[in-house]
Amino acid sequence: MRSRSLTAQCLADRTGIRTPRIRAFAQDGADGPVRPTREELTELAAALTLPLPQVLQAARVSTDAPPR
């Protein structure tokens, strides 16, 4: 099975989220200084065909983590 990859620019085009924010999410993860909003998480989950409840749960877990 062939896997496909999406660039930050491609996700930005699909979601309307600015490319630098998507890059920050991808590089730093949920613990990084740039945190996605609920709306951005919803858009990213839809664009990546990920289950929204799991995405939101993962974001909540990282929000409770102590700051760096």
Contact map, one row per residue, 1 for C-alpha under 8 A:
11100000000000000000000000000000000000000000000000000000000000000000
11110000000000000000000000000000000000000000000000000000000000000000
11111000000000000000000000000000000000000000000000000000000000000000
01111100000000000000000000000000000000000000000000000000000000000000
00111110000000000000000000000000000000000000000000000000000000000000
00011111011000000000000000000000000000000000000000000000000000000000
00001111111000000000000000000000000000000000000000000000000000000000
00000111111100000010011000000000000000000000000000000000000000000000
00000011111110000010000000000000000000000000000000000000000000000000
00000111111111000000000000000000000000000000000000000000000000000000
00000111111111111010010000000000000000000001001000000000000000000000
00000001111111111110010000000000000000000000000000000000000000000000
00000000111111111000000000000000000000000000000000000000000000000000
00000000011111110000000000000000000000000000001000000000000000000000
00000000001111111000000000000000000000000011001000000000000000000000
00000000001111111100000000000000000000000000000000000000000000000000
00000000001110111110110000000000000000010000000000000000000000000000
00000000000100011111110000000000000000000000000000000000000000000000
00000001101100001111111000000000000000000000000000000000000000000000
00000000000000000111111100000000000000000000000000000000000000000000
00000000000000001111111110000000010000000000000000000000000000000000
00000001001100001111111111000000000000000000000000000000000000000000
00000001000000000011111111100000000000000000000000000000000000000000
00000000000000000001111111111001010000000000000000000000000000000000
00000000000000000000111111111101011100000000000000000000000000000000
00000000000000000000011111111000000000000000000000000000000000000000
00000000000000000000001111111000000000000000000000000000000000000000
00000000000000000000000111111111100000000000000000000000000000000000
00000000000000000000000111111111000000000000000000000000000000000000
00000000000000000000000010011111001100000000000000000000011001100000
00000000000000000000000000011111101000000000000000000000000001101010
00000000000000000000000110011111111000000000000000000000000000000000
00000000000000000000000000010011111000000000000000000000000000000000
00000000000000000000100110000001111100000000000000000000000000000000
00000000000000000000000010000111111110000000000000000000000000000000
00000000000000000000000010000100011111111000000000000000000000000000
00000000000000000000000000000000001111111000000000000000000000000000
00000000000000000000000000000000000111111100000000000001000000000000
00000000000000000000000000000000000111111110000000000000000000000000
00000000000000001000000000000000000111111111000000000000000000000000
00000000000000000000000000000000000111111111100000010011000000000000
00000000000000000000000000000000000001111111110000010000000000000000
00000000000000100000000000000000000000111111111000000000000000000000
00000000001000100000000000000000000000011111111100000000000000000000
00000000000000000000000000000000000000001111111111110010000000000000
00000000000000000000000000000000000000000111111111110000000000000000
00000000001001100000000000000000000000000011111111000000000000000000
00000000000000000000000000000000000000000001111111000000000000000000
00000000000000000000000000000000000000000000111111100000000000000000
00000000000000000000000000000000000000000000111111110110000000000000
00000000000000000000000000000000000000000000110011111110000000000000
00000000000000000000000000000000000000001100110001111111000000000000
00000000000000000000000000000000000000000000000000111111100000000000
00000000000000000000000000000000000000000000000001111111110000000000
00000000000000000000000000000000000000001000100001111111111000000000
00000000000000000000000000000000000001001000000000011111111100000000
00000000000000000000000000000000000000000000000000001111111110000000
00000000000000000000000000000100000000000000000000000111111111000000
00000000000000000000000000000100000000000000000000000011111111100000
00000000000000000000000000000000000000000000000000000001111111110000
00000000000000000000000000000000000000000000000000000000111111111000
00000000000000000000000000000110000000000000000000000000011111111000
00000000000000000000000000000110000000000000000000000000001111111100
00000000000000000000000000000000000000000000000000000000000111111100
00000000000000000000000000000010000000000000000000000000000011111110
00000000000000000000000000000000000000000000000000000000000000111111
00000000000000000000000000000010000000000000000000000000000000001111
00000000000000000000000000000000000000000000000000000000000000000111
